[in-house]
């Protein structure tokens, strides 16, 4: 757009703030709305499906991704969850915790291609997580006096175990102490 005043030409620059309002964040914040993730458009089909399932921010997306990724993606059966545990009590605790998040339903469905899914997940995982951790202790655990518990990060990923006041990272557990199981065996 130009404006002609007294024989001179002036360029008027119109700045559109709309493009800034709908930009994706790099890296996203835990509290960014879920549409700030790559491949999820504001008020688009994926955004509407996610918000209808109460997945409103990146933290909600990452929490469901770590507790039930197949439900988020497109598998309508109970997923297999791998949990690292010392004993049957911890295994039971984790089974109950994770099962609370599960419903046999898909959210994003097959409309999101594998490539789109990978881009969205990769973008979400660039989110800076705080060092805040949560420990779950089983109240009915016979090991309660030894303070055995499972340590989670803010998005529900198992970070390690607390046993006899010693933290053991998931990465440091020997293979013999890692357990894989299907959630259907817990119900």
C-alpha positions as semicolon CSV with decimal commas, in nm:
position;residue;x (nm);y (nm);z (nm)
1;X;0,000;0,000;0,000
2;X;0,138;0,341;-0,081
3;X;0,032;0,689;0,019
4;X;0,110;0,992;-0,196
5;X;0,161;1,317;-0,007
6;X;0,290;1,636;-0,167
7;X;0,461;1,460;-0,452
8;X;0,647;1,211;-0,229
9;X;0,582;0,839;-0,204
10;X;0,569;0,680;0,140
11;X;0,548;0,310;0,201
12;X;0,305;0,208;0,471
13;X;0,386;-0,125;0,630
14;X;0,092;-0,313;0,772
15;X;0,195;-0,562;1,035
16;X;-0,035;-0,855;1,073
17;X;-0,034;-0,997;1,420
18;X;-0,254;-1,290;1,318
19;X;0,040;-1,494;1,198
20;X;0,214;-1,444;1,533
21;X;-0,096;-1,547;1,726
22;X;-0,116;-1,888;1,557
23;X;0,256;-1,973;1,557
24;X;0,390;-2,298;1,691
25;X;0,633;-2,268;1,981
26;X;0,984;-2,415;1,970
27;X;1,017;-2,579;2,214
28;X;0,660;-2,588;2,338
29;X;0,578;-2,517;2,701
30;X;0,396;-2,775;2,913
31;X;0,108;-2,528;2,943
32;X;0,085;-2,435;2,573
33;X;-0,244;-2,527;2,415
34;X;-0,225;-2,860;2,234
35;X;-0,276;-2,697;1,891
36;X;0,069;-2,538;1,932
37;X;0,215;-2,880;1,846
38;X;0,317;-2,948;1,487
39;X;0,046;-3,097;1,263
40;X;-0,236;-2,998;1,499
41;X;-0,419;-2,694;1,366
42;X;-0,615;-2,455;1,584
43;X;-0,981;-2,558;1,572
44;X;-0,891;-2,834;1,325
45;X;-1,014;-3,193;1,341
46;X;-0,725;-3,320;1,556
47;X;-0,755;-3,023;1,792
48;X;-1,128;-3,084;1,835
49;X;-1,079;-3,456;1,899
50;X;-0,808;-3,390;2,157
51;X;-1,004;-3,123;2,345
52;X;-1,315;-3,343;2,345
53;X;-1,104;-3,594;2,540
54;X;-0,985;-3,321;2,780
55;X;-0,639;-3,305;2,624
56;X;-0,605;-2,928;2,624
57;X;-0,235;-2,858;2,672
58;X;0,101;-3,013;2,581
59;X;0,127;-3,162;2,932
60;X;-0,201;-3,350;2,879
61;X;-0,073;-3,477;2,543
62;X;0,260;-3,594;2,690
63;X;0,087;-3,758;2,986
64;X;-0,139;-3,963;2,762
65;X;0,155;-4,035;2,532
66;X;0,351;-4,185;2,823
67;X;0,059;-4,372;2,980
68;X;-0,140;-4,485;2,675
69;X;0,013;-4,386;2,341
70;X;-0,194;-4,638;2,140
71;X;-0,517;-4,478;2,264
72;X;-0,385;-4,142;2,152
73;X;-0,282;-4,273;1,813
74;X;-0,520;-4,528;1,665
75;X;-0,526;-4,864;1,841
76;X;-0,854;-4,950;2,007
77;X;-0,735;-5,245;2,217
78;X;-0,552;-5,248;2,546
79;X;-0,185;-5,170;2,486
80;X;0,114;-5,351;2,627
81;X;0,286;-5,142;2,890
82;X;0,643;-5,208;2,998
83;X;0,704;-5,137;3,362
84;X;1,028;-5,168;3,545
85;X;0,974;-5,314;3,888
86;X;1,141;-5,492;4,175
87;X;0,845;-5,688;4,299
88;X;0,485;-5,790;4,243
89;X;0,354;-5,512;4,469
90;X;0,512;-5,239;4,255
91;X;0,385;-5,414;3,945
92;X;0,031;-5,417;4,084
93;X;0,053;-5,050;4,183
94;X;0,164;-4,947;3,836
95;X;-0,097;-5,166;3,673
96;X;-0,371;-4,990;3,868
97;X;-0,227;-4,644;3,803
98;X;-0,195;-4,692;3,431
99;X;-0,529;-4,870;3,395
100;X;-0,703;-4,562;3,538
101;X;-0,604;-4,377;3,220
102;X;-0,719;-4,644;2,978
103;X;-1,039;-4,663;2,783
104;X;-1,069;-4,884;2,474
105;X;-1,100;-4,591;2,234
106;X;-0,890;-4,403;1,986
107;X;-0,852;-4,026;1,982
108;X;-0,656;-3,912;1,678
109;X;-0,750;-4,211;1,464
110;X;-0,611;-4,317;1,130
111;X;-0,658;-3,966;0,985
112;X;-0,315;-3,876;1,117
113;X;-0,048;-4,038;0,902
114;X;0,255;-4,207;1,053
115;X;0,478;-3,920;0,940
116;X;0,243;-3,659;1,092
117;X;0,231;-3,860;1,416
118;X;0,611;-3,879;1,434
119;X;0,646;-3,504;1,374
120;X;0,387;-3,422;1,641
121;X;0,541;-3,656;1,899
122;X;0,894;-3,534;1,824
123;X;0,782;-3,173;1,868
124;X;0,600;-3,253;2,195
125;X;0,906;-3,432;2,334
126;X;1,120;-3,119;2,287
127;X;0,921;-2,965;2,573
128;X;1,140;-2,880;2,870
129;X;1,016;-3,083;3,167
130;X;1,073;-2,955;3,521
131;X;1,278;-3,169;3,756
132;X;0,969;-3,226;3,970
133;X;0,906;-3,592;4,052
134;X;0,624;-3,784;4,216
135;X;0,658;-4,097;4,426
136;X;0,376;-4,345;4,466
137;X;0,381;-4,570;4,771
138;X;0,140;-4,862;4,804
139;X;-0,055;-4,820;5,128
140;X;-0,121;-5,191;5,164
141;X;0,231;-5,290;5,068
142;X;0,407;-5,529;5,307
143;X;0,726;-5,336;5,218
144;X;0,570;-5,006;5,335
145;X;0,814;-4,991;5,626
146;X;1,102;-5,000;5,375
147;X;0,952;-4,710;5,175
148;X;0,936;-4,888;4,838
149;X;0,778;-4,668;4,573
150;X;0,764;-4,585;4,205
151;X;0,902;-4,249;4,087
152;X;0,726;-4,064;3,802
153;X;0,801;-3,737;3,624
154;X;0,534;-3,470;3,570
155;X;0,396;-3,640;3,258
156;X;0,369;-3,988;3,410
157;X;0,683;-4,150;3,274
158;X;0,840;-4,400;3,513
159;X;1,177;-4,258;3,609
160;X;1,286;-4,518;3,860
161;X;1,218;-4,690;4,187
162;X;1,270;-4,587;4,546
163;X;1,360;-4,882;4,762
164;X;1,507;-4,864;5,112
165;X;1,557;-4,489;5,063
166;X;1,771;-4,549;4,753
167;X;1,667;-4,418;4,410
168;X;1,737;-4,653;4,121
169;X;1,692;-4,508;3,772
170;X;1,507;-4,714;3,513
171;X;1,823;-4,709;3,302
172;X;2,025;-4,858;3,590
173;X;1,794;-5,151;3,655
174;X;1,931;-5,488;3,543
175;X;1,723;-5,667;3,278
176;X;1,626;-5,932;3,536
177;X;1,439;-5,663;3,732
178;X;1,253;-5,521;3,434
179;X;0,911;-5,665;3,377
180;X;0,685;-5,642;3,073
181;X;0,318;-5,725;3,096
182;X;-0,017;-5,666;2,936
183;X;-0,272;-5,452;3,117
184;X;-0,545;-5,701;3,036
185;X;-0,381;-5,937;3,289
186;X;-0,448;-5,681;3,565
187;X;-0,823;-5,658;3,525
